Amino acid sequence: MLRYLADSEGREDMREAAEKIKKAYNMALSDGEKTRDLGGNLKTEDFAKVLIQNILKI
């Protein structure tokens, strides 16, 4: 959604934010950090915390 908004409004800052979120998500999955629906044991709030930590690393 954020990438769509970036494209439709021509906002590079939104595009960069979308890319960071995607990278953080992929980092979490590759580290085995998953919610229950993906075969893991994290609650949504815990997964969100992992994403935030990963975004800060990027």
Secondary structure, DSSP 8 states (H G I E B T S, - for coil): -HHHHHHHHT-HHHHHHHHHHHHHHHHHHHTT--BGGGTS-B-HHHHHHHHHHHHHH-
